[in-house]
Amino acid sequence: MVPQDINVDLHMHSTASDGVVGPCELVERGLANGLQLMALTDHDTIDGLAQARQAAMDSRVGFLNGVEISVSWGGETLHLVGLGFDPSHGPLASNLQQLQVSRRERAKDMDAGLQAHGLPSVLNEAMAYAGNPNLIGRTHFARALVARGVCHHIQEVFDRFLTPGKPGYVPHQWASLSQALGWIHDSGGLSVLAHPARYKLTDTARWALLQEFMALGGGAIEVSTGSHSHTDTQRYRQISVELGLKASRGSDFHSPTESRCDVGAAPVLPDGCDPVWSGWPVDKLCGLRW
């Protein structure tokens, strides 16, 4: 099977975390783009999986349980996508709950930092965008500041206020790489290093990350994603081949107006990759649970 044989999107976000489209509506958007296999991967929560799974089954779209876990590594925040795990696995659910509680505490500190810089408090507005206060994140603050007219668009908010060294950025200790990989693997899932080109790491640190990721059982990296340029995609295609890592594809969709790629419309994997779904019973996954 070659990558272009099926339309796969294994990275997207719903209103259960920082997306603006509901879990069921994501399936509808994917269908419009010919999506055949999907995973909902909300940040640090699995709350939207049941709705998305049912909608996918009703529409005969293949569905995998997914999550995107926040990880602290080398002074950076990284993201691991977990695929195909058992969502009823107790330790996974409880550890994700702890991450959600820590998000709410960080949000209060972010709001205080913005106020100290002379900006109005937008904590309540950010929580309204989040829906679930335990899933509040930087994107919700960004949307609130755009709505207030402080900035013109989401990226401007991040550049001025929400990245390291800026007044609304709050360093946070997320799960360790070992912990996050353990939660995913112990619940029967596969771990994918999400959008690796986004991390501000030196080449030496990036190589160390990949080596540690593999040593701990990580098996795949995102090669084609809405977060990667064409050059990034080619670079990580080569890295996946050299290291023997599976290659994943995902839109990283959050919003029709904010995201580069729609659901089911991420760049295809380049030739030479070993797709993460190779060997999966894709014909049986369509419309069924894994």
N, C-alpha and C positions, 0 to 999 in steps of 0.2 A: 504494500500500500504506500503510495506517495502522499506527501502532506496535502496536496491540493484535492485529494479525493473527497474529503468531507469538510464542511464548514464548522470549525470548532472555536469556541470562545470560553476560555477557562479562567477568566478574571473580570469580574464586574461587581458593581455595588448598588444596593437598593436603599430605600428609606429606612431599613433596619440599622444602617450605619450612616455614612455621609453621602449617599446618593439621593437624588430627588425623584426617582421613579420607583414605584412599588414593585415588589417581587414578581407579581403576576404580569404587570405591564412590561417587565424586562423580557419575559418570554414572548410577548406579543411583538415587541420591537425586533427581537431576534428572528422570529418567524418571517417578518417582513423582509429581512435580509438573507433568508435562506439558511438560517442557523439549524444545525443538526445535532450538535452536542454542546452542552453548556455546563458551567459551574457558577453558582452564586458565591462570591467570596467577600462577604462584608467584613469590615474591620473588627476583629476581636469579639465577634458575636455570630451565633448560628440561629438567631431568632427568625430570620426570614426564610429559612430553608424549607419548612413544611409547605408554606404557600407556593413557593417557586417550584418545588418538586411536583406538587399536585397539578399546577398549571402546565408544567412541561409534559407530564404524563398524559394529560387531557389533549395536548396538542401534538403528541407523538414526537416530542423533542427529547433526545437523550439528556439525562441529568445526572450530575455528580454532586454530592455534598461538598461544599467548599467553605473556606474561611481564610482571611488574611490576618496573620498574627504579627503584632508589633514586637520588634526585637532590638535590644541594645547591644551593640558590638563596636568596639574600638572607638567609642565616643560618638558613634553615629546611630541613628534609628534606621533599622532595616525592616523589611517585610518578608515573611514567609507565607506562601500560599499552601494550604493543606487541601488535598483532594481525596475524595472517595473514602472518608473515615466514617465511623459509626457515631452519629450525633448524640446517641444516648449514652455514650461512654462517660461515666461520672467524672473522672479526673479532668477530662478535657473541658467539660461544661463548667466545673467549679473554678478552674484556673482562668478561663475566659471571664468569668464573673469578677474575679479579683482585678483583672486588667481594666474592666469597665468602671469599677469603683475608683481606681487610680486616675482614670480619665477625668472624672468629675472633679476631683481635687486639683488636678492640673489646670482645669478650666478656670477655677477661681483665681489661681495664681496668674494665669494669662491675662485675665480681665484686670487684675490689680496692676500688672505691668503696663498695660495700655493706658489705664487711668493716670498712672504716674508720669506718663509721657504727654498728658494733656488731652487725651481722647475721652469721650464719654464711655460710661459702662455699657457694654453690649451683651453682658452675660445672659440676661433674660431672652434677648432676641436670638442669641446663638443657641440657647437651649430649645427655643421654639423651632428653629430650623432642624435641630437634632431629633426632636420628637422624644426619644429616650434620653434623659439627662445623663445616663451612664455611658452613652456612646458619643458624647460631645467631643469634637476635635477641632483642629485648626481651620478646616474647611468651613465649618459652621460659623466661626468667628469671621472668616473672610466674607461670607455671604452677608452677614449682619452689617459689616462695615461698608460693603458696597451699597446695601440698601439704605444706609444712613448718608450716603453720598461722600464718605470720607475718601474712597477710592473709586475708580471707574470700572475696575474688573478684578477678578479673583487673584490673578497673578500679581497685580500691583500690590494688593494687600500682603501677600506672602513676601514680596521683595522688600517692602517698606517696614513690615511689622512682625512677621511670623517665622522668620528664618533665624538661625543662630547669630547672636550678636544684636538682634533687633529687639525692641522693647516688649513685644508680646510673646516672644519665644521663651518657653520654659523647658529647660533640660529635664528629661524624665527617665527613670530607670524602668524599662520595660522587661519583658522576659529575656532570659539569656538565650543564645542560639541553641545550646544544649537542651534547655527546658522546652522551648517551642518545638524543636524536632522531636523530642521525646513525647510530648502531648499528641502530636500528629501520628507518629508511628505506633504508639501504644493503643491508639484508637483505630488502628487498621488503615491509616491513610498514607499518602505519598506526599513528600515535601518538595516544593518548588521555590527556588530563590527568585523573588519577584523583581522585575525591572532593574537588573543589576547596574545598568549604565547610570542610573539616577544618583547613586551614592557618591558622595564627595570623598573618595578614597584614592590614595596614591596607588600606582600600579603594584607596588610591593604589598600594600595592605589588601588590595583587591585579590591578589593571588593567595594571600594567607587566608582570607575569608573563604575562598572557594575550596582550598585544601581542608580547612576545618569543617566546612559544610559537608564535604564528601566523607571525611573521616567519621562524622557523626551520623552518617546514613542518608544525607541529602542526595536525591537522585536526578534532579532536573533543574534547569534554569529557564526563565522566560527569555526567549530570543526575539519573537515578534510581539510587540506590545505597543499600545498607543503612547507609551512613555519613551519609546526609542526612536531615534532618527534612523535613516537608511544605513548610515555608517555604523551606528550602534548595533543594528541588527546583523550586519555582516561580521562585525567583530565578535559578537557573542555566538554567532553560528560557528565560527572557527574555534572559539573556546570550547563550545559544547562538543565539537568533534574531537578536539585534542584531548579533552579530559574524559570522554566517554559518558558525558551527561546527556540525558534526554532533553529535548527542546520543547518548550511550551509556547502557546499562543494565547493572547487575551487582549481585549480592548481596553481594559481598565476603565470601563465606562462609569461615569458618575452622573452626568447631566447632558441633555441635548444641546445646551448652550455653552457648557464648560469643557466638554471632553473632545479630544481630537478624533476619536473613533466611536462609531455607534456600536451597539450590541451586534455581534456577528460580523463586524466589518473591520476587524484588525488586519494588519498586513499578513499575508500568508507566510508560512515558514519558507526560508530560502532552500534551494536544492542542497542536498548533502546532509541535512539534519536528520536525526532520529527522533521522530515525533513522540512526545510523551504518551500519546494514545496508541502508538504502534503495539500490536499484540493484545489490545483490549478488544473485547467482543462488541465492537461498535454497532454491528447490526442488531445486537440484542439490547444494547444500551438505549437505543432510540425508543423512547416512550417507557422505559423501565428504570428501576432503581439499580444502582450498583451496590 
